[in-house]
Structures are given as structure tokens and as C-alpha cells.
Amino acid sequence: MTMADVRVTYDGQANAAYISFAEPGSEPAVARMYPCDPVEVGGMINLDFDEDGRLIGVEVLAARSKVPQYLLDHAKRLDTDAG
């Protein structure tokens, strides 16, 4: 059984994470973004879908309070303080 390729990027300055479900090597265009109700989820979370209606990514703002720390620790850092 093969592990799925889920890529996570994180910008510590913006405290924003992006979890991508796109196929390796592809950069599908976001055709539709669905914002989750910030009151219901306690923050801003956006679901990105491709032109075929497939979920291709999740954007999470206030990521430190919403995303498990181990994912943030292993995410590709986009900010300048990524030592």
C-alpha cells in the first residue's frame, strides 16, 4: 500500500497553512473556493476545488490553533524565519 502525497506549506509570519491534495508535480488551478463558516469552525478555513469539483487543498488561517503541531513542524516553510 502506498502512502498518499499530501503536501503542507506553512507561513509562520502569517500563521497560515496550506494542505495540498494535488497529484505530485501538478499545480491544478483553483476553480472554486468554499469558505467554511468562521463561527462554526472557530477561524477561517477555505476549501479549494478544481474544475472537476475535486478537493485539491485546504487553506487554514490561524493555523497554530487549528492544525496539528506535527504537520506544522514538517511543513515546507514559506516565511523568512525558517532557520
mmCIF file of the N, C-alpha and C atoms, coordinates in Angstrom:
data_MODEL
# 
_entry.id   MODEL 
# 
loop_
_atom_site.group_PDB 
_atom_site.id 
_atom_site.type_symbol 
_atom_site.label_atom_id 
_atom_site.label_alt_id 
_atom_site.label_comp_id 
_atom_site.label_asym_id 
_atom_site.label_entity_id 
_atom_site.label_seq_id 
_atom_site.pdbx_PDB_ins_code 
_atom_site.Cartn_x 
_atom_site.Cartn_y 
_atom_site.Cartn_z 
_atom_site.occupancy 
_atom_site.B_iso_or_equiv 
_atom_site.pdbx_formal_charge 
_atom_site.auth_seq_id 
_atom_site.auth_comp_id 
_atom_site.auth_asym_id 
_atom_site.auth_atom_id 
_atom_site.pdbx_PDB_model_num 
ATOM 1   N N  . MET A 1 1  ? 0.847   -1.180 0.000   1.00 0.00 ? 1  MET A N  1 
ATOM 2   C CA . MET A 1 1  ? 0.000   0.000  0.000   1.00 0.00 ? 1  MET A CA 1 
ATOM 3   C C  . MET A 1 1  ? 0.890   1.241  0.000   1.00 0.00 ? 1  MET A C  1 
ATOM 4   N N  . THR A 1 2  ? 0.570   2.212  -0.827  1.00 0.00 ? 2  THR A N  1 
ATOM 5   C CA . THR A 1 2  ? 1.355   3.424  -0.954  1.00 0.00 ? 2  THR A CA 1 
ATOM 6   C C  . THR A 1 2  ? 0.721   4.546  -0.149  1.00 0.00 ? 2  THR A C  1 
ATOM 7   N N  . MET A 1 3  ? 1.570   5.351  0.476   1.00 0.00 ? 3  MET A N  1 
ATOM 8   C CA . MET A 1 3  ? 1.089   6.495  1.238   1.00 0.00 ? 3  MET A CA 1 
ATOM 9   C C  . MET A 1 3  ? 0.720   7.618  0.279   1.00 0.00 ? 3  MET A C  1 
ATOM 10  N N  . ALA A 1 4  ? -0.367  8.280  0.530   1.00 0.00 ? 4  ALA A N  1 
ATOM 11  C CA . ALA A 1 4  ? -0.794  9.401  -0.303  1.00 0.00 ? 4  ALA A CA 1 
ATOM 12  C C  . ALA A 1 4  ? 0.174   10.566 -0.140  1.00 0.00 ? 4  ALA A C  1 
ATOM 13  N N  . ASP A 1 5  ? 0.327   11.346 -1.192  1.00 0.00 ? 5  ASP A N  1 
ATOM 14  C CA . ASP A 1 5  ? 1.200   12.506 -1.158  1.00 0.00 ? 5  ASP A CA 1 
ATOM 15  C C  . ASP A 1 5  ? 0.389   13.725 -0.757  1.00 0.00 ? 5  ASP A C  1 
ATOM 16  N N  . VAL A 1 6  ? 0.529   14.128 0.499   1.00 0.00 ? 6  VAL A N  1 
ATOM 17  C CA . VAL A 1 6  ? -0.126  15.328 0.996   1.00 0.00 ? 6  VAL A CA 1 
ATOM 18  C C  . VAL A 1 6  ? 0.982   16.310 1.331   1.00 0.00 ? 6  VAL A C  1 
ATOM 19  N N  . ARG A 1 7  ? 0.946   17.470 0.706   1.00 0.00 ? 7  ARG A N  1 
ATOM 20  C CA . ARG A 1 7  ? 1.975   18.480 0.934   1.00 0.00 ? 7  ARG A CA 1 
ATOM 21  C C  . ARG A 1 7  ? 1.417   19.584 1.813   1.00 0.00 ? 7  ARG A C  1 
ATOM 22  N N  . VAL A 1 8  ? 2.222   20.024 2.757   1.00 0.00 ? 8  VAL A N  1 
ATOM 23  C CA . VAL A 1 8  ? 1.805   21.086 3.670   1.00 0.00 ? 8  VAL A CA 1 
ATOM 24  C C  . VAL A 1 8  ? 2.838   22.203 3.597   1.00 0.00 ? 8  VAL A C  1 
ATOM 25  N N  . THR A 1 9  ? 2.359   23.419 3.406   1.00 0.00 ? 9  THR A N  1 
ATOM 26  C CA . THR A 1 9  ? 3.222   24.589 3.484   1.00 0.00 ? 9  THR A CA 1 
ATOM 27  C C  . THR A 1 9  ? 2.730   25.432 4.644   1.00 0.00 ? 9  THR A C  1 
ATOM 28  N N  . TYR A 1 10 ? 3.664   26.185 5.229   1.00 0.00 ? 10 TYR A N  1 
ATOM 29  C CA . TYR A 1 10 ? 3.312   26.996 6.395   1.00 0.00 ? 10 TYR A CA 1 
ATOM 30  C C  . TYR A 1 10 ? 4.090   28.296 6.380   1.00 0.00 ? 10 TYR A C  1 
ATOM 31  N N  . ASP A 1 11 ? 3.380   29.392 6.601   1.00 0.00 ? 11 ASP A N  1 
ATOM 32  C CA . ASP A 1 11 ? 3.979   30.711 6.739   1.00 0.00 ? 11 ASP A CA 1 
ATOM 33  C C  . ASP A 1 11 ? 3.765   31.153 8.174   1.00 0.00 ? 11 ASP A C  1 
ATOM 34  N N  . GLY A 1 12 ? 4.825   31.108 8.979   1.00 0.00 ? 12 GLY A N  1 
ATOM 35  C CA . GLY A 1 12 ? 4.720   31.448 10.394  1.00 0.00 ? 12 GLY A CA 1 
ATOM 36  C C  . GLY A 1 12 ? 4.389   32.905 10.633  1.00 0.00 ? 12 GLY A C  1 
ATOM 37  N N  . GLN A 1 13 ? 4.864   33.797 9.758   1.00 0.00 ? 13 GLN A N  1 
ATOM 38  C CA . GLN A 1 13 ? 4.570   35.225 9.927   1.00 0.00 ? 13 GLN A CA 1 
ATOM 39  C C  . GLN A 1 13 ? 3.085   35.494 9.736   1.00 0.00 ? 13 GLN A C  1 
ATOM 40  N N  . ALA A 1 14 ? 2.476   34.829 8.781   1.00 0.00 ? 14 ALA A N  1 
ATOM 41  C CA . ALA A 1 14 ? 1.043   34.996 8.525   1.00 0.00 ? 14 ALA A CA 1 
ATOM 42  C C  . ALA A 1 14 ? 0.218   34.009 9.344   1.00 0.00 ? 14 ALA A C  1 
ATOM 43  N N  . ASN A 1 15 ? 0.889   33.014 9.956   1.00 0.00 ? 15 ASN A N  1 
ATOM 44  C CA . ASN A 1 15 ? 0.221   31.936 10.687  1.00 0.00 ? 15 ASN A CA 1 
ATOM 45  C C  . ASN A 1 15 ? -0.826  31.273 9.803   1.00 0.00 ? 15 ASN A C  1 
ATOM 46  N N  . ALA A 1 16 ? -0.406  30.945 8.568   1.00 0.00 ? 16 ALA A N  1 
ATOM 47  C CA . ALA A 1 16 ? -1.295  30.340 7.579   1.00 0.00 ? 16 ALA A CA 1 
ATOM 48  C C  . ALA A 1 16 ? -0.667  29.061 7.038   1.00 0.00 ? 16 ALA A C  1 
ATOM 49  N N  . ALA A 1 17 ? -1.477  28.033 6.915   1.00 0.00 ? 17 ALA A N  1 
ATOM 50  C CA . ALA A 1 17 ? -1.018  26.754 6.370   1.00 0.00 ? 17 ALA A CA 1 
ATOM 51  C C  . ALA A 1 17 ? -1.866  26.409 5.158   1.00 0.00 ? 17 ALA A C  1 
ATOM 52  N N  . TYR A 1 18 ? -1.253  25.653 4.246   1.00 0.00 ? 18 TYR A N  1 
ATOM 53  C CA . TYR A 1 18 ? -1.991  25.145 3.095   1.00 0.00 ? 18 TYR A CA 1 
ATOM 54  C C  . TYR A 1 18 ? -1.688  23.659 2.980   1.00 0.00 ? 18 TYR A C  1 
ATOM 55  N N  . ILE A 1 19 ? -2.740  22.873 2.952   1.00 0.00 ? 19 ILE A N  1 
ATOM 56  C CA . ILE A 1 19 ? -2.626  21.424 2.820   1.00 0.00 ? 19 ILE A CA 1 
ATOM 57  C C  . ILE A 1 19 ? -3.103  21.084 1.418   1.00 0.00 ? 19 ILE A C  1 
ATOM 58  N N  . SER A 1 20 ? -2.185  20.558 0.606   1.00 0.00 ? 20 SER A N  1 
ATOM 59  C CA . SER A 1 20 ? -2.476  20.289 -0.799  1.00 0.00 ? 20 SER A CA 1 
ATOM 60  C C  . SER A 1 20 ? -2.661  18.799 -1.039  1.00 0.00 ? 20 SER A C  1 
ATOM 61  N N  . PHE A 1 21 ? -3.727  18.466 -1.750  1.00 0.00 ? 21 PHE A N  1 
ATOM 62  C CA . PHE A 1 21 ? -4.013  17.079 -2.114  1.00 0.00 ? 21 PHE A CA 1 
ATOM 63  C C  . PHE A 1 21 ? -3.777  16.826 -3.594  1.00 0.00 ? 21 PHE A C  1 
ATOM 64  N N  . ALA A 1 22 ? -3.149  17.776 -4.269  1.00 0.00 ? 22 ALA A N  1 
ATOM 65  C CA . ALA A 1 22 ? -2.916  17.657 -5.712  1.00 0.00 ? 22 ALA A CA 1 
ATOM 66  C C  . ALA A 1 22 ? -1.914  16.542 -5.996  1.00 0.00 ? 22 ALA A C  1 
ATOM 67  N N  . GLU A 1 23 ? -2.014  15.982 -7.182  1.00 0.00 ? 23 GLU A N  1 
ATOM 68  C CA . GLU A 1 23 ? -1.087  14.931 -7.582  1.00 0.00 ? 23 GLU A CA 1 
ATOM 69  C C  . GLU A 1 23 ? 0.320   15.490 -7.639  1.00 0.00 ? 23 GLU A C  1 
ATOM 70  N N  . PRO A 1 24 ? 1.328   14.673 -7.278  1.00 0.00 ? 24 PRO A N  1 
ATOM 71  C CA . PRO A 1 24 ? 2.713   15.142 -7.298  1.00 0.00 ? 24 PRO A CA 1 
ATOM 72  C C  . PRO A 1 24 ? 3.083   15.724 -8.658  1.00 0.00 ? 24 PRO A C  1 
ATOM 73  N N  . GLY A 1 25 ? 3.751   16.865 -8.631  1.00 0.00 ? 25 GLY A N  1 
ATOM 74  C CA . GLY A 1 25 ? 4.190   17.508 -9.856  1.00 0.00 ? 25 GLY A CA 1 
ATOM 75  C C  . GLY A 1 25 ? 3.134   18.344 -10.543 1.00 0.00 ? 25 GLY A C  1 
ATOM 76  N N  . SER A 1 26 ? 1.915   18.321 -10.058 1.00 0.00 ? 26 SER A N  1 
ATOM 77  C CA . SER A 1 26 ? 0.859   19.108 -10.697 1.00 0.00 ? 26 SER A CA 1 
ATOM 78  C C  . SER A 1 26 ? 0.544   20.333 -9.855  1.00 0.00 ? 26 SER A C  1 
ATOM 79  N N  . GLU A 1 27 ? 0.073   21.348 -10.504 1.00 0.00 ? 27 GLU A N  1 
ATOM 80  C CA . GLU A 1 27 ? -0.372  22.573 -9.848  1.00 0.00 ? 27 GLU A CA 1 
ATOM 81  C C  . GLU A 1 27 ? -1.746  22.923 -10.419 1.00 0.00 ? 27 GLU A C  1 
ATOM 82  N N  . PRO A 1 28 ? -2.780  22.187 -10.023 1.00 0.00 ? 28 PRO A N  1 
ATOM 83  C CA . PRO A 1 28 ? -4.099  22.449 -10.601 1.00 0.00 ? 28 PRO A CA 1 
ATOM 84  C C  . PRO A 1 28 ? -4.627  23.824 -10.205 1.00 0.00 ? 28 PRO A C  1 
ATOM 85  N N  . ALA A 1 29 ? -5.359  24.411 -11.109 1.00 0.00 ? 29 ALA A N  1 
ATOM 86  C CA . ALA A 1 29 ? -5.956  25.713 -10.851 1.00 0.00 ? 29 ALA A CA 1 
ATOM 87  C C  . ALA A 1 29 ? -7.156  25.555 -9.937  1.00 0.00 ? 29 ALA A C  1 
ATOM 88  N N  . VAL A 1 30 ? -7.289  26.491 -9.032  1.00 0.00 ? 30 VAL A N  1 
ATOM 89  C CA . VAL A 1 30 ? -8.463  26.512 -8.159  1.00 0.00 ? 30 VAL A CA 1 
ATOM 90  C C  . VAL A 1 30 ? -9.616  27.107 -8.958  1.00 0.00 ? 30 VAL A C  1 
ATOM 91  N N  . ALA A 1 31 ? -10.647 26.296 -9.168  1.00 0.00 ? 31 ALA A N  1 
ATOM 92  C CA . ALA A 1 31 ? -11.809 26.759 -9.919  1.00 0.00 ? 31 ALA A CA 1 
ATOM 93  C C  . ALA A 1 31 ? -12.880 27.332 -8.991  1.00 0.00 ? 31 ALA A C  1 
ATOM 94  N N  . ARG A 1 32 ? -12.898 26.832 -7.753  1.00 0.00 ? 32 ARG A N  1 
ATOM 95  C CA . ARG A 1 32 ? -13.911 27.287 -6.798  1.00 0.00 ? 32 ARG A CA 1 
ATOM 96  C C  . ARG A 1 32 ? -13.349 27.175 -5.401  1.00 0.00 ? 32 ARG A C  1 
ATOM 97  N N  . MET A 1 33 ? -13.584 28.209 -4.602  1.00 0.00 ? 33 MET A N  1 
ATOM 98  C CA . MET A 1 33 ? -13.162 28.206 -3.210  1.00 0.00 ? 33 MET A CA 1 
ATOM 99  C C  . MET A 1 33 ? -14.416 28.287 -2.352  1.00 0.00 ? 33 MET A C  1 
ATOM 100 N N  . TYR A 1 34 ? -14.489 27.405 -1.360  1.00 0.00 ? 34 TYR A N  1 
ATOM 101 C CA . TYR A 1 34 ? -15.626 27.395 -0.453  1.00 0.00 ? 34 TYR A CA 1 
ATOM 102 C C  . TYR A 1 34 ? -15.134 27.774 0.937   1.00 0.00 ? 34 TYR A C  1 
ATOM 103 N N  . PRO A 1 35 ? -15.522 28.945 1.446   1.00 0.00 ? 35 PRO A N  1 
ATOM 104 C CA . PRO A 1 35 ? -15.117 29.318 2.801   1.00 0.00 ? 35 PRO A CA 1 
ATOM 105 C C  . PRO A 1 35 ? -16.022 28.637 3.825   1.00 0.00 ? 35 PRO A C  1 
ATOM 106 N N  . CYS A 1 36 ? -15.410 27.990 4.790   1.00 0.00 ? 36 CYS A N  1 
ATOM 107 C CA . CYS A 1 36 ? -16.184 27.404 5.888   1.00 0.00 ? 36 CYS A CA 1 
ATOM 108 C C  . CYS A 1 36 ? -16.669 28.540 6.781   1.00 0.00 ? 36 CYS A C  1 
ATOM 109 N N  . ASP A 1 37 ? -17.763 28.333 7.449   1.00 0.00 ? 37 ASP A N  1 
ATOM 110 C CA . ASP A 1 37 ? -18.314 29.338 8.352   1.00 0.00 ? 37 ASP A CA 1 
ATOM 111 C C  . ASP A 1 37 ? -17.330 29.572 9.497   1.00 0.00 ? 37 ASP A C  1 
ATOM 112 N N  . PRO A 1 38 ? -16.736 30.772 9.590   1.00 0.00 ? 38 PRO A N  1 
ATOM 113 C CA . PRO A 1 38 ? -15.730 31.012 10.623  1.00 0.00 ? 38 PRO A CA 1 
ATOM 114 C C  . PRO A 1 38 ? -16.271 30.881 12.047  1.00 0.00 ? 38 PRO A C  1 
ATOM 115 N N  . VAL A 1 39 ? -17.548 31.105 12.227  1.00 0.00 ? 39 VAL A N  1 
ATOM 116 C CA . VAL A 1 39 ? -18.136 30.946 13.553  1.00 0.00 ? 39 VAL A CA 1 
ATOM 117 C C  . VAL A 1 39 ? -18.217 29.466 13.915  1.00 0.00 ? 39 VAL A C  1 
ATOM 118 N N  . GLU A 1 40 ? -18.618 28.646 12.958  1.00 0.00 ? 40 GLU A N  1 
ATOM 119 C CA . GLU A 1 40 ? -18.756 27.209 13.201  1.00 0.00 ? 40 GLU A CA 1 
ATOM 120 C C  . GLU A 1 40 ? -17.426 26.521 13.448  1.00 0.00 ? 40 GLU A C  1 
ATOM 121 N N  . VAL A 1 41 ? -16.372 26.935 12.728  1.00 0.00 ? 41 VAL A N  1 
ATOM 122 C CA . VAL A 1 41 ? -15.071 26.265 12.852  1.00 0.00 ? 41 VAL A CA 1 
ATOM 123 C C  . VAL A 1 41 ? -14.096 27.042 13.732  1.00 0.00 ? 41 VAL A C  1 
ATOM 124 N N  . GLY A 1 42 ? -14.511 28.197 14.225  1.00 0.00 ? 42 GLY A N  1 
ATOM 125 C CA . GLY A 1 42 ? -13.659 28.972 15.115  1.00 0.00 ? 42 GLY A CA 1 
ATOM 126 C C  . GLY A 1 42 ? -12.448 29.574 14.431  1.00 0.00 ? 42 GLY A C  1 
ATOM 127 N N  . GLY A 1 43 ? -12.577 29.926 13.174  1.00 0.00 ? 43 GLY A N  1 
ATOM 128 C CA . GLY A 1 43 ? -11.476 30.515 12.420  1.00 0.00 ? 43 GLY A CA 1 
ATOM 129 C C  . GLY A 1 43 ? -11.792 30.515 10.943  1.00 0.00 ? 43 GLY A C  1 
ATOM 130 N N  . MET A 1 44 ? -10.801 30.852 10.152  1.00 0.00 ? 44 MET A N  1 
ATOM 131 C CA . MET A 1 44 ? -11.012 30.925 8.707   1.00 0.00 ? 44 MET A CA 1 
ATOM 132 C C  . MET A 1 44 ? -10.365 29.721 8.041   1.00 0.00 ? 44 MET A C  1 
ATOM 133 N N  . ILE A 1 45 ? -11.190 28.905 7.411   1.00 0.00 ? 45 ILE A N  1 
ATOM 134 C CA . ILE A 1 45 ? -10.723 27.733 6.680   1.00 0.00 ? 45 ILE A CA 1 
ATOM 135 C C  . ILE A 1 45 ? -11.404 27.758 5.320   1.00 0.00 ? 45 ILE A C  1 
ATOM 136 N N  . ASN A 1 46 ? -10.601 27.649 4.254   1.00 0.00 ? 46 ASN A N  1 
ATOM 137 C CA . ASN A 1 46 ? -11.127 27.671 2.895   1.00 0.00 ? 46 ASN A CA 1 
ATOM 138 C C  . ASN A 1 46 ? -10.818 26.351 2.204   1.00 0.00 ? 46 ASN A C  1 
ATOM 139 N N  . LEU A 1 47 ? -11.815 25.803 1.536   1.00 0.00 ? 47 LEU A N  1 
ATOM 140 C CA . LEU A 1 47 ? -11.653 24.572 0.769   1.00 0.00 ? 47 LEU A CA 1 
ATOM 141 C C  . LEU A 1 47 ? -11.534 24.939 -0.706  1.00 0.00 ? 47 LEU A C  1 
ATOM 142 N N  . ASP A 1 48 ? -10.498 24.436 -1.372  1.00 0.00 ? 48 ASP A N  1 
ATOM 143 C CA . ASP A 1 48 ? -10.269 24.715 -2.791  1.00 0.00 ? 48 ASP A CA 1 
ATOM 144 C C  . ASP A 1 48 ? -10.624 23.491 -3.628  1.00 0.00 ? 48 ASP A C  1 
ATOM 145 N N  . PHE A 1 49 ? -11.367 23.726 -4.707  1.00 0.00 ? 49 PHE A N  1 
ATOM 146 C CA . PHE A 1 49 ? -11.798 22.655 -5.602  1.00 0.00 ? 49 PHE A CA 1 
ATOM 147 C C  . PHE A 1 49 ? -11.303 22.939 -7.014  1.00 0.00 ? 49 PHE A C  1 
ATOM 148 N N  . ASP A 1 50 ? -11.000 21.863 -7.772  1.00 0.00 ? 50 ASP A N  1 
ATOM 149 C CA . ASP A 1 50 ? -10.591 22.039 -9.161  1.00 0.00 ? 50 ASP A CA 1 
ATOM 150 C C  . ASP A 1 50 ? -11.828 22.113 -10.049 1.00 0.00 ? 50 ASP A C  1 
ATOM 151 N N  . GLU A 1 51 ? -11.602 22.216 -11.356 1.00 0.00 ? 51 GLU A N  1 
ATOM 152 C CA . GLU A 1 51 ? -12.707 22.375 -12.307 1.00 0.00 ? 51 GLU A CA 1 
ATOM 153 C C  . GLU A 1 51 ? -13.624 21.157 -12.357 1.00 0.00 ? 51 GLU A C  1 
ATOM 154 N N  . ASP A 1 52 ? -13.147 19.996 -11.882 1.00 0.00 ? 52 ASP A N  1 
ATOM 155 C CA . ASP A 1 52 ? -13.977 18.791 -11.852 1.00 0.00 ? 52 ASP A CA 1 
ATOM 156 C C  . ASP A 1 52 ? -14.676 18.591 -10.513 1.00 0.00 ? 52 ASP A C  1 
ATOM 157 N N  . GLY A 1 53 ? -14.541 19.585 -9.618  1.00 0.00 ? 53 GLY A N  1 
ATOM 158 C CA . GLY A 1 53 ? -15.207 19.504 -8.322  1.00 0.00 ? 53 GLY A CA 1 
ATOM 159 C C  . GLY A 1 53 ? -14.466 18.677 -7.287  1.00 0.00 ? 53 GLY A C  1 
ATOM 160 N N  . ARG A 1 54 ? -13.194 18.339 -7.564  1.00 0.00 ? 54 ARG A N  1 
ATOM 161 C CA . ARG A 1 54 ? -12.400 17.574 -6.602  1.00 0.00 ? 54 ARG A CA 1 
ATOM 162 C C  . ARG A 1 54 ? -11.706 18.518 -5.631  1.00 0.00 ? 54 ARG A C  1 
ATOM 163 N N  . LEU A 1 55 ? -11.670 18.124 -4.363  1.00 0.00 ? 55 LEU A N  1 
ATOM 164 C CA . LEU A 1 55 ? -10.968 18.900 -3.346  1.00 0.00 ? 55 LEU A CA 1 
ATOM 165 C C  . LEU A 1 55 ? -9.473  18.806 -3.613  1.00 0.00 ? 55 LEU A C  1 
ATOM 166 N N  . ILE A 1 56 ? -8.825  19.958 -3.789  1.00 0.00 ? 56 ILE A N  1 
ATOM 167 C CA . ILE A 1 56 ? -7.391  19.944 -4.081  1.00 0.00 ? 56 ILE A CA 1 
ATOM 168 C C  . ILE A 1 56 ? -6.567  20.587 -2.974  1.00 0.00 ? 56 ILE A C  1 
ATOM 169 N N  . GLY A 1 57 ? -7.219  21.281 -2.051  1.00 0.00 ? 57 GLY A N  1 
ATOM 170 C CA . GLY A 1 57 ? -6.445  21.896 -0.978  1.00 0.00 ? 57 GLY A CA 1 
ATOM 171 C C  . GLY A 1 57 ? -7.307  22.547 0.077   1.00 0.00 ? 57 GLY A C  1 
ATOM 172 N N  . VAL A 1 58 ? -6.662  22.771 1.229   1.00 0.00 ? 58 VAL A N  1 
ATOM 173 C CA . VAL A 1 58 ? -7.322  23.420 2.358   1.00 0.00 ? 58 VAL A CA 1 
ATOM 174 C C  . VAL A 1 58 ? -6.392  24.516 2.863   1.00 0.00 ? 58 VAL A C  1 
ATOM 175 N N  . GLU A 1 59 ? -6.895  25.736 2.911   1.00 0.00 ? 59 GLU A N  1 
ATOM 176 C CA . GLU A 1 59 ? -6.149  26.857 3.464   1.00 0.00 ? 59 GLU A CA 1 
ATOM 177 C C  . GLU A 1 59 ? -6.649  27.091 4.881   1.00 0.00 ? 59 GLU A C  1 
ATOM 178 N N  . VAL A 1 60 ? -5.710  27.186 5.824   1.00 0.00 ? 60 VAL A N  1 
ATOM 179 C CA . VAL A 1 60 ? -6.084  27.371 7.223   1.00 0.00 ? 60 VAL A CA 1 
ATOM 180 C C  . VAL A 1 60 ? -5.382  28.604 7.761   1.00 0.00 ? 60 VAL A C  1 
ATOM 181 N N  . LEU A 1 61 ? -6.171  29.609 8.134   1.00 0.00 ? 61 LEU A N  1 
ATOM 182 C CA . LEU A 1 61 ? -5.630  30.792 8.789   1.00 0.00 ? 61 LEU A CA 1 
ATOM 183 C C  . LEU A 1 61 ? -5.723  30.567 10.298  1.00 0.00 ? 61 LEU A C  1 
ATOM 184 N N  . ALA A 1 62 ? -4.870  31.217 11.060  1.00 0.00 ? 62 ALA A N  1 
ATOM 185 C CA . ALA A 1 62 ? -4.722  30.925 12.498  1.00 0.00 ? 62 ALA A CA 1 
ATOM 186 C C  . ALA A 1 62 ? -4.346  29.451 12.658  1.00 0.00 ? 62 ALA A C  1 
ATOM 187 N N  . ALA A 1 63 ? -3.403  29.036 11.831  1.00 0.00 ? 63 ALA A N  1 
ATOM 188 C CA . ALA A 1 63 ? -3.045  27.618 11.721  1.00 0.00 ? 63 ALA A CA 1 
ATOM 189 C C  . ALA A 1 63 ? -2.534  27.015 13.021  1.00 0.00 ? 63 ALA A C  1 
ATOM 190 N N  . ARG A 1 64 ? -1.800  27.783 13.824  1.00 0.00 ? 64 ARG A N  1 
ATOM 191 C CA . ARG A 1 64 ? -1.258  27.212 15.064  1.00 0.00 ? 64 ARG A CA 1 
ATOM 192 C C  . ARG A 1 64 ? -2.352  26.712 15.994  1.00 0.00 ? 64 ARG A C  1 
ATOM 193 N N  . SER A 1 65 ? -3.546  27.272 15.886  1.00 0.00 ? 65 SER A N  1 
ATOM 194 C CA . SER A 1 65 ? -4.635  26.818 16.756  1.00 0.00 ? 65 SER A CA 1 
ATOM 195 C C  . SER A 1 65 ? -5.530  25.779 16.092  1.00 0.00 ? 65 SER A C  1 
ATOM 196 N N  . LYS A 1 66 ? -5.306  25.493 14.805  1.00 0.00 ? 66 LYS A N  1 
ATOM 197 C CA . LYS A 1 66 ? -6.193  24.592 14.072  1.00 0.00 ? 66 LYS A CA 1 
ATOM 198 C C  . LYS A 1 66 ? -5.515  23.347 13.505  1.00 0.00 ? 66 LYS A C  1 
ATOM 199 N N  . VAL A 1 67 ? -4.229  23.436 13.211  1.00 0.00 ? 67 VAL A N  1 
ATOM 200 C CA . VAL A 1 67 ? -3.519  22.343 12.538  1.00 0.00 ? 67 VAL A CA 1 
ATOM 201 C C  . VAL A 1 67 ? -2.627  21.641 13.562  1.00 0.00 ? 67 VAL A C  1 
ATOM 202 N N  . PRO A 1 68 ? -2.600  20.304 13.559  1.00 0.00 ? 68 PRO A N  1 
ATOM 203 C CA . PRO A 1 68 ? -1.720  19.601 14.500  1.00 0.00 ? 68 PRO A CA 1 
ATOM 204 C C  . PRO A 1 68 ? -0.274  20.078 14.364  1.00 0.00 ? 68 PRO A C  1 
ATOM 205 N N  . GLN A 1 69 ? 0.387   20.258 15.490  1.00 0.00 ? 69 GLN A N  1 
ATOM 206 C CA . GLN A 1 69 ? 1.737   20.795 15.506  1.00 0.00 ? 69 GLN A CA 1 
ATOM 207 C C  . GLN A 1 69 ? 2.717   19.962 14.677  1.00 0.00 ? 69 GLN A C  1 
ATOM 208 N N  . TYR A 1 70 ? 2.554   18.629 14.676  1.00 0.00 ? 70 TYR A N  1 
ATOM 209 C CA . TYR A 1 70 ? 3.491   17.802 13.906  1.00 0.00 ? 70 TYR A CA 1 
ATOM 210 C C  . TYR A 1 70 ? 3.418   18.110 12.416  1.00 0.00 ? 70 TYR A C  1 
ATOM 211 N N  . LEU A 1 71 ? 2.248   18.509 11.910  1.00 0.00 ? 71 LEU A N  1 
ATOM 212 C CA . LEU A 1 71 ? 2.147   18.898 10.499  1.00 0.00 ? 71 LEU A CA 1 
ATOM 213 C C  . LEU A 1 71 ? 2.873   20.214 10.252  1.00 0.00 ? 71 LEU A C  1 
ATOM 214 N N  . LEU A 1 72 ? 2.715   21.159 11.168  1.00 0.00 ? 72 LEU A N  1 
ATOM 215 C CA . LEU A 1 72 ? 3.413   22.441 11.009  1.00 0.00 ? 72 LEU A CA 1 
ATOM 216 C C  . LEU A 1 72 ? 4.920   22.249 11.116  1.00 0.00 ? 72 LEU A C  1 
ATOM 217 N N  . ASP A 1 73 ? 5.364   21.358 12.011  1.00 0.00 ? 73 ASP A N  1 
ATOM 218 C CA . ASP A 1 73 ? 6.794   21.095 12.182  1.00 0.00 ? 73 ASP A CA 1 
ATOM 219 C C  . ASP A 1 73 ? 7.428   20.507 10.931  1.00 0.00 ? 73 ASP A C  1 
ATOM 220 N N  . HIS A 1 74 ? 6.660   19.752 10.149  1.00 0.00 ? 74 HIS A N  1 
ATOM 221 C CA . HIS A 1 74 ? 7.186   19.098 8.954   1.00 0.00 ? 74 HIS A CA 1 
ATOM 222 C C  . HIS A 1 74 ? 6.788   19.800 7.656   1.00 0.00 ? 74 HIS A C  1 
ATOM 223 N N  . ALA A 1 75 ? 6.101   20.913 7.777   1.00 0.00 ? 75 ALA A N  1 
ATOM 224 C CA . ALA A 1 75 ? 5.658   21.653 6.597   1.00 0.00 ? 75 ALA A CA 1 
ATOM 225 C C  . ALA A 1 75 ? 6.829   22.374 5.942   1.00 0.00 ? 75 ALA A C  1 
ATOM 226 N N  . LYS A 1 76 ? 6.696   22.595 4.644   1.00 0.00 ? 76 LYS A N  1 
ATOM 227 C CA . LYS A 1 76 ? 7.653   23.439 3.930   1.00 0.00 ? 76 LYS A CA 1 
ATOM 228 C C  . LYS A 1 76 ? 7.397   24.870 4.380   1.00 0.00 ? 76 LYS A C  1 
ATOM 229 N N  . ARG A 1 77 ? 8.432   25.520 4.903   1.00 0.00 ? 77 ARG A N  1 
ATOM 230 C CA . ARG A 1 77 ? 8.273   26.877 5.439   1.00 0.00 ? 77 ARG A CA 1 
ATOM 231 C C  . ARG A 1 77 ? 8.340   27.913 4.312   1.00 0.00 ? 77 ARG A C  1 
ATOM 232 N N  . LEU A 1 78 ? 7.430   28.863 4.351   1.00 0.00 ? 78 LEU A N  1 
ATOM 233 C CA . LEU A 1 78 ? 7.367   29.915 3.349   1.00 0.00 ? 78 LEU A CA 1 
ATOM 234 C C  . LEU A 1 78 ? 7.824   31.262 3.887   1.00 0.00 ? 78 LEU A C  1 
ATOM 235 N N  . ASP A 1 79 ? 8.042   31.333 5.197   1.00 0.00 ? 79 ASP A N  1 
ATOM 236 C CA . ASP A 1 79 ? 8.430   32.598 5.816   1.00 0.00 ? 79 ASP A CA 1 
ATOM 237 C C  . ASP A 1 79 ? 9.944   32.705 5.929   1.00 0.00 ? 79 ASP A C  1 
ATOM 238 N N  . THR A 1 80 ? 10.418  33.871 6.291   1.00 0.00 ? 80 THR A N  1 
ATOM 239 C CA . THR A 1 80 ? 11.852  34.109 6.325   1.00 0.00 ? 80 THR A CA 1 
ATOM 240 C C  . THR A 1 80 ? 12.518  33.606 7.600   1.00 0.00 ? 80 THR A C  1 
ATOM 241 N N  . ASP A 1 81 ? 11.730  33.282 8.643   1.00 0.00 ? 81 ASP A N  1 
ATOM 242 C CA . ASP A 1 81 ? 12.357  32.844 9.888   1.00 0.00 ? 81 ASP A CA 1 
ATOM 243 C C  . ASP A 1 81 ? 12.516  31.334 9.927   1.00 0.00 ? 81 ASP A C  1 
ATOM 244 N N  . ALA A 1 82 ? 12.551  30.705 8.764   1.00 0.00 ? 82 ALA A N  1 
ATOM 245 C CA . ALA A 1 82 ? 12.659  29.246 8.704   1.00 0.00 ? 82 ALA A CA 1 
ATOM 246 C C  . ALA A 1 82 ? 14.087  28.792 8.894   1.00 0.00 ? 82 ALA A C  1 
ATOM 247 N N  . GLY A 1 83 ? 14.764  28.944 9.855   1.00 0.00 ? 83 GLY A N  1 
ATOM 248 C CA . GLY A 1 83 ? 16.125  28.591 10.082  1.00 0.00 ? 83 GLY A CA 1 
ATOM 249 C C  . GLY A 1 83 ? 16.651  27.439 9.461   1.00 0.00 ? 83 GLY A C  1 
# 
